Amino acid sequence: MVAARPGRRRRLVTLTSDLGPAYSAQVKAVLSRSVDPGRIVELTHALPAHGVREGAFLLRAMAGGFPAGTVHLAIVDPGVGGRRAPLAIACADGSRLVGPDNGLLFPLALALGSPRAFRLVRARVGASSPRVGTTFDGRDLFAPAAARLAEGVRPDRLGPRVRPTEYRIPEAERRPAGARGEVLHVDRFGNLITNVPTAWVEPGTARVALTVGRRRLEVPWTTSYEEIGRGRLGALGSSFGTVEIAAAEGNAARRLRARVGTRAEARWGPGRVGPSQSVNSDRPRVR
């Protein structure tokens, strides 16, 4: 087992996963043996099951604002027990990332700067509990590794340098008076979070023409759900800084049959006026 450097302040540890309550509790139990529970911040355990791409987007959004030097433990691991590597990543600001080498960690690592990845070796990590089964690296390997890093152990002491799997969050394509992108996240309310930057929408825009998958519609561009009107579809700037398609007090994903990866195109212009038939009737208009 690698000893921590004495006299160093233990790091903050964030915990993010798709594990739900029972499995995540076991991960936290391992962390709590070495890390003061007051320094463990559970961001969510409700990421979409097996949703590596969506998880990568949300992890970057949630964890990117934490103090420099934080240890971020993230688990969305459909390949657990297989060939994917277990990783620790060191970033330029002193932050450390721990999780599976499936692209989940990469966008956050890039945002934190100059990532250097190391493949975790169980014997070097020094996990104290015997491994039970082969499908819970979150508890049996990642949590002990995060605890060692929180104690101040350098990532290069836990395994050899490797090249991580790269996954870059898709970027929208800017077009004259519009953009072509896709849905990156469907939140718990059914709102569609796209990758089209809100800043691209022209000032004075009143309506936007959307293509969501195969559906074409025109909706108001607003600043609040109240402006959209209960049960109606609209578009607005999301808290992620990108265009959001929403059904006020409804579920836009269900209504438009959209999910992560669905194409999302938008066209706009100052004072844009839509066609006489509105999508906000009882049934959305489809062309």
Secondary structure, 3 states (H helix, E strand, C coil): CCCCCCCCCCCCEEEEECCHHHHHHHHHHHHHCCCCHHHEEEEECCCCCCCHHHHHHHHHHHHCCCCCCCEEEEECCCCCCCCCCEEEEECCCCCEEEEECCCCCHHHHHHHCCCEEEECCHHHHCCCCCCCCCCCHHHHHHHHHHHHHHCCCCHHHCCCEECCCCCCCCCCEEECCEEEEEEEEECCCCCEEEEEEHHHCCCCEEEEEEEECCEEEEEEEECCHHHHCCCCEEEEECCCCEEEEEECCCCHHHHHCCCCCCEEEEEEEECCCCCCCCCCCCCCCCC
